[in-house]
Amino acid sequence: MPQSSCSFLAPMKLRSVAAGPLADLSFAVKDVIDIAGHVTGCANPDWANSHPPAAAHAVCVEQCLQAGAICLGKTHADELAFGLSGENAFYGTPLNPAAPDRVPGGSSSGSATAVAAGEVDFALGTDTGGSIRLPASNCGIWGMRPSHGRISVAGVSPLAPGFDTVGAFARCGGVLQRVMSLLLNIGPRPAALGKLWLLQEGFDEAEPAVRTAFEPVLERLAGCFPCREMSLRSIDGEAGATGLDNWAQVYLPIQWAEIWSTLGSWIESAQPTLGARTRRNFELARGLDRRLLPAALASREHYRAALARFLGPEDLLCFPSVHAPAPLKGSLGLDRTQGDYFPRVLARMAIAGIGRLPQISLPAVDVAGVPVGLSLLAAEGNDAFLLSAAQGVAAALDD
C-alpha cells in the first residue's frame, strides 16, 4: 500500500473578503465536501474522473469562509469515506505526526493529520461511524462529532445518511469551540457539570495497557467532578447481553443498508476500481440480510429513547475513545470481520451514532508513545454544553 507524508490531496488558498469570528484561522476540507470549481473526488480516482467540479461550496465550507477563515485545500481520506484506518490504496496513508509508524485512523485521515502537523488551525471532516473521533484519538488532537442533523450536510457526499455528520478537528479545545459554535449557530453555555458517568464497558473492554494508562486520569476526574459508574445494561435493558456487542449488532445492519442504498447503484453501474479493503466493505454491505433491519431499527429507537431519559442536561458520558492504540501501518486485515480491531472500534462508536449524541475526543494519555483520547458524550442537542464542559475536563487533566 502506498505511503504519503502529505495530508493534502489538492492544495489551494481560498479566502473571503468578510471578517468574522474565524478571521485568524486556516482550515482544510475532507475530500468528500464540495469546494466550488473543484471535483469532490471522494478519495477514489474513478469517482473523481466521473463527476464534474462542484457548482458551489458546501454549506459548512461557506460558513467558515464567510467567518473569515482561509481554506488551504482538500485532504486525503479513506475511499468513499467507507473505512476507519486512514489507509488509501491509491493516494497512500497520511503521516500520523504523533506516531509515524501507526495508521492515522479514518476516514477523515488527512484532515486529522493536517491539524496534528500544524499545517492548518482546524479541519472539516465527516463522521458516520467514528471517522472524526477515531483519527482525533490516534493523532492526539481534539475532534467533535455533533448531534446528528444539527450541521448542514448540503454539498457533502453521503455515506449513511441516518448517521452522517459534519464535524471538525483542532489542536486545542478553544479553537474547536469557536469552529463548532459557528457551524452549529450556537452561543457559549456555562458548564456546571452535573454527573460524569464512567461507562463500565468502555473501560473494561479496553486493552490492559489502555486501562492502566487511564488509572491516573480516573483519579484526577474523581477528584474534580461528581463521577459515578454506569453500565449500558441500565440503558438497553438487555439482561443477557455482554459488553458493547449488542450496540454494534444494532448499528451495523442499519449502516450497511444505508451505505448500499446510497452508493450501491454507482458501484454496480460504474464498476469502479476499489482498494481491496474498500471492495470487501462494499461486498459486506451488498450481502447484508435486510430481514435484520426491522429489529435493528426498533432497537435503535429503544436505545435512543433510553439514552435521552438517562442523560440529564448537565451530564456527560465518559470512556476511552478507542480500546487500543492505533495499529501499525499495514497490519490490519482487509475484512472488517477478520480480527477484532474494526468491530471493537465500531462498537464503542455506535453509542453516539445510535443516540444521535454529540461526542468529543480530547487528548488524554499515551500508551507506549501512542495517543489514546478520552471521549465525552452529552445529551442529544446539548452540543454547546459539551463544548464548554469538555474544556473544563481538559483543564482538570492538565492541572
C-alpha positions in Angstrom: 0.0 0.0 0.0 1.5 3.4 -0.9 2.6 5.7 1.8 2.2 9.5 1.8 3.7 12.1 4.2 1.3 14.7 2.9 -2.2 15.4 4.3 -3.3 17.4 1.3 -4.7 16.0 -1.9 -5.3 19.4 -3.5 -3.6 22.5 -2.0 -5.3 25.8 -2.7 -5.9 29.1 -1.0 -9.4 30.4 -0.7 -10.2 33.5 1.4 -13.3 35.5 1.9 -13.4 39.3 1.9 -15.5 39.0 5.0 -14.1 39.5 8.5 -15.5 37.3 11.3 -15.0 35.1 14.3 -12.6 32.8 12.4 -10.6 35.5 10.7 -7.2 34.4 12.2 -7.6 30.7 11.3 -6.7 28.5 8.4 -8.5 25.3 7.6 -8.6 22.2 5.3 -11.5 20.2 3.9 -12.0 16.5 3.6 -12.3 15.3 0.0 -16.0 14.4 0.4 -17.0 18.0 1.0 -17.6 20.3 -2.0 -15.4 23.3 -2.8 -16.7 25.3 -5.8 -14.8 24.7 -9.0 -13.1 21.6 -7.8 -14.0 18.0 -8.2 -15.0 16.3 -5.0 -13.1 13.0 -5.6 -14.3 11.1 -2.5 -10.7 9.7 -2.4 -11.3 7.3 -5.3 -9.9 8.0 -8.8 -12.9 6.5 -10.7 -15.3 8.7 -8.7 -13.1 11.8 -9.4 -12.9 11.0 -13.1 -16.7 10.6 -13.4 -18.0 13.6 -11.5 -17.9 17.3 -12.5 -16.5 20.1 -10.4 -18.8 21.3 -7.7 -21.0 24.2 -8.6 -20.9 25.8 -5.1 -19.2 25.4 -1.8 -20.7 23.0 0.7 -22.7 25.0 3.3 -20.2 24.2 6.0 -17.3 25.5 3.9 -19.3 28.6 3.1 -19.9 29.2 6.8 -16.1 29.0 7.5 -15.1 31.2 4.6 -17.8 33.8 5.4 -16.5 33.8 9.0 -13.1 34.9 7.7 -11.2 31.6 7.7 -8.7 30.8 4.9 -9.1 27.4 3.2 -5.8 25.8 2.3 -7.0 22.7 0.4 -8.6 19.3 0.2 -7.3 16.5 2.4 -6.9 12.7 1.9 -9.5 10.2 3.2 -10.5 6.6 3.0 -12.2 5.7 -0.3 -15.8 7.0 -0.4 -15.4 7.6 3.4 -16.1 3.8 3.9 -13.2 3.0 6.1 -11.6 3.6 9.5 -7.9 3.0 9.0 -6.8 6.1 7.0 -5.0 3.8 4.5 -5.9 4.5 0.9 -4.8 2.1 -1.9 -4.5 4.9 -4.4 -3.3 8.0 -2.6 -1.4 6.5 0.3 -1.6 6.9 4.1 -1.2 10.4 5.5 1.6 10.5 8.1 0.4 10.4 11.7 2.6 13.1 13.3 2.0 11.7 16.8 3.0 8.1 15.9 4.6 7.9 12.4 4.6 4.1 12.3 0.9 3.9 13.1 -2.2 4.5 11.0 -3.8 7.9 11.5 -7.3 6.5 11.5 -10.1 7.4 9.1 -12.0 8.1 7.2 -11.1 11.8 7.9 -7.4 10.9 7.9 -5.9 13.9 6.1 -8.0 16.4 8.0 -6.7 14.9 11.3 -3.1 14.8 10.2 -3.1 18.3 8.7 -4.2 19.6 12.1 -1.9 17.4 14.1 1.1 18.5 12.0 0.2 22.2 12.4 -0.4 22.7 8.7 -3.8 24.3 9.5 -5.6 25.5 12.6 -8.6 23.4 12.1 -10.1 21.0 9.5 -13.5 19.8 8.5 -14.3 16.2 8.4 -17.3 13.8 8.4 -18.2 11.2 10.9 -20.6 8.4 10.3 -19.1 5.5 12.3 -16.2 7.2 14.0 -14.4 9.0 11.2 -13.6 12.1 13.3 -13.4 10.6 16.7 -11.0 7.7 15.8 -8.4 9.8 14.0 -8.6 12.5 16.6 -7.7 9.9 19.2 -5.0 8.3 17.1 -3.3 11.7 16.3 -3.6 13.2 19.8 -5.9 16.1 18.9 -9.4 17.3 19.6 -12.3 16.1 17.3 -16.0 16.5 17.6 -19.0 14.7 16.0 -22.1 16.9 16.6 -25.6 15.9 17.3 -27.0 14.3 14.2 -28.8 16.7 11.9 -27.5 19.9 13.6 -25.0 20.9 10.9 -25.9 21.1 7.3 -24.6 18.3 5.1 -25.6 20.1 1.8 -22.7 19.7 -0.5 -21.3 16.7 1.4 -21.2 13.3 -0.4 -23.5 11.0 1.6 -22.5 7.6 3.0 -25.1 6.5 5.5 -27.5 9.5 5.9 -29.0 8.3 9.1 -25.6 8.7 10.8 -23.6 11.1 8.6 -22.4 14.3 10.4 -20.0 17.2 9.6 -17.5 18.0 12.4 -14.1 19.4 13.0 -10.6 18.8 14.3 -8.4 21.3 16.2 -5.3 21.1 18.4 -7.0 22.8 21.3 -10.4 23.0 22.8 -10.8 26.7 22.4 -10.4 26.6 18.6 -12.7 23.6 18.4 -15.3 25.5 20.3 -15.1 28.6 18.1 -15.4 26.5 14.9 -18.2 24.2 16.1 -20.1 27.0 17.7 -20.1 28.8 14.3 -21.2 25.7 12.4 -23.9 24.9 14.9 -25.0 28.5 15.2 -24.9 28.4 19.0 -23.5 30.6 21.7 -21.4 29.7 24.7 -23.1 27.9 27.6 -21.7 27.8 31.1 -20.8 24.3 32.0 -21.9 23.4 35.5 -21.2 19.7 35.3 -23.9 17.6 37.0 -22.6 14.0 36.8 -19.7 12.5 34.9 -20.9 8.9 34.1 -18.0 6.5 33.7 -19.1 3.8 31.2 -18.0 0.4 32.7 -18.0 -1.4 29.3 -15.9 1.4 27.7 -13.1 1.0 30.3 -13.5 -2.8 31.0 -13.3 -3.7 27.3 -10.2 -1.6 26.6 -6.8 -3.4 26.4 -4.9 -3.8 29.7 -2.3 -1.1 28.7 -5.1 1.4 28.0 -6.8 0.6 31.3 -3.5 1.1 33.1 -2.8 4.4 31.4 -6.3 5.7 32.3 -6.0 5.0 36.0 -4.4 8.4 36.9 -7.0 10.0 34.6 -9.8 8.4 36.6 -8.2 9.5 39.8 -8.0 13.1 38.6 -11.6 13.1 37.3 -12.9 11.7 40.6 -11.0 14.4 42.5 -12.6 17.2 40.4 -16.0 16.1 39.3 -19.0 14.1 40.7 -18.2 10.8 39.0 -20.3 7.7 39.0 -20.0 4.4 37.2 -22.8 3.1 35.0 -23.4 0.1 32.6 -25.0 0.0 29.2 -27.4 -2.6 30.7 -29.1 0.3 32.5 -29.7 1.8 29.1 -30.5 -1.1 26.8 -32.2 -3.4 29.3 -30.6 -6.4 27.6 -30.2 -8.7 30.6 -28.4 -11.4 28.6 -26.1 -9.0 26.7 -22.4 -8.6 27.4 -20.3 -5.6 26.8 -20.8 -3.4 23.7 -21.6 -6.2 21.2 -25.3 -5.7 21.0 -24.9 -2.0 20.2 -22.7 -2.9 17.3 -25.2 -5.5 16.2 -27.9 -2.8 16.1 -25.7 -0.2 14.4 -24.0 -2.2 11.6 -27.1 -3.6 9.8 -28.6 -0.1 9.6 -25.3 1.5 8.5 -24.6 -1.1 5.8 -28.1 -1.0 4.4 -27.9 2.8 4.2 -24.5 2.6 2.5 -25.7 0.2 -0.1 -28.9 2.2 -0.7 -26.8 5.3 -1.1 -23.8 4.1 -3.2 -24.8 0.6 -4.4 -26.2 1.8 -7.7 -23.0 3.6 -8.6 -20.8 0.7 -7.5 -22.9 -1.7 -9.7 -23.2 0.5 -12.8 -19.7 2.1 -12.8 -17.8 -1.0 -11.7 -15.1 1.2 -10.2 -11.6 0.0 -9.3 -11.5 -0.1 -5.5 -8.8 -0.9 -3.0 -9.1 -4.4 -1.5 -10.4 -3.3 1.9 -13.0 -0.9 0.4 -14.1 -3.6 -2.1 -14.6 -6.0 0.8 -16.5 -3.4 2.8 -19.0 -2.9 -0.1 -19.3 -6.7 -0.5 -20.4 -6.9 3.1 -22.9 -4.1 2.6 -24.3 -5.7 -0.6 -24.6 -9.1 1.1 -26.5 -7.8 4.2 -29.6 -9.8 5.1 -32.1 -7.0 5.1 -34.5 -9.0 7.1 -32.4 -7.8 10.1 -33.4 -4.2 9.5 -36.8 -4.0 11.2 -35.5 -5.4 14.5 -32.3 -3.2 14.3 -34.3 0.0 13.6 -36.7 -0.8 16.5 -33.8 -1.4 18.9 -32.1 1.8 17.7 -35.2 3.9 18.7 -35.5 2.0 22.0 -31.8 2.6 22.9 -32.0 6.3 21.7 -35.1 6.9 23.9 -33.4 5.3 26.9 -30.2 7.4 26.4 -32.4 10.5 26.3 -34.1 9.6 29.6 -30.7 8.7 31.3 -28.5 11.7 30.3 -29.5 14.9 32.1 -28.9 18.4 30.7 -25.7 18.7 32.7 -24.4 15.1 32.5 -21.6 13.6 30.4 -20.8 10.0 29.5 -17.1 9.2 29.6 -14.9 6.4 28.3 -11.6 5.9 26.3 -12.2 6.9 22.7 -10.7 3.6 21.5 -10.0 0.2 23.0 -6.4 0.1 21.8 -3.6 2.4 20.4 -3.5 2.9 16.6 -2.3 -0.2 14.8 0.9 -0.3 12.9 0.6 0.6 9.2 -0.1 -2.3 7.0 -1.1 -4.6 9.9 -4.8 -4.6 9.5 -6.6 -7.2 7.5 -8.8 -6.5 4.5 -12.0 -7.6 6.0 -13.9 -6.0 8.9 -14.9 -9.5 10.0 -11.2 -10.6 10.3 -9.7 -9.9 13.7 -11.4 -7.7 16.3 -10.0 -4.2 15.7 -12.7 -2.8 13.5 -15.6 -4.5 15.3 -14.3 -3.2 18.7 -13.8 0.3 17.4 -17.3 0.4 15.8 -19.0 -1.0 18.9 -17.9 2.0 21.1 -18.5 4.5 18.3 -22.0 3.1 17.8 -23.3 4.7 21.1 -23.3 8.3 19.7 -24.5 7.1 16.3 -27.5 5.3 17.7 -28.3 8.0 20.2 -27.6 10.9 17.7 -25.4 12.3 20.5 -22.6 14.8 20.3 -19.2 13.4 21.2 -15.8 14.9 21.6 -12.5 13.0 21.7 -9.8 15.0 23.5 -6.1 14.1 24.1 -5.7 12.1 27.3 -2.9 9.5 27.6 -0.1 7.9 25.7 0.3 4.1 25.5 3.8 3.2 24.6 4.1 6.6 23.0 0.9 6.3 21.0 -2.0 8.7 21.8 -5.4 7.5 23.1 -8.2 10.0 23.6 -10.9 10.4 26.2 -14.4 10.6 24.9 -17.2 12.8 26.4 -20.8 12.5 25.2 -23.7 14.7 26.1 -27.4 14.5 25.5 -28.7 15.0 22.0 -28.8 18.6 21.1 -26.6 19.6 24.1 -23.6 20.5 21.9 -23.0 23.9 23.5 -22.8 22.3 26.9 -20.5 19.6 25.7 -18.1 22.1 24.2 -17.8 24.1 27.4 -17.7 21.1 29.7 -15.0 19.4 27.7 -12.7 22.3 28.2 -13.3 22.1 31.9 -12.4 18.4 31.9 -9.3 19.0 29.8 -8.2 21.7 32.2 -8.6 19.4 35.2 -6.5 16.7 33.4 -3.8 19.3 32.6 -3.7 20.8 36.1 
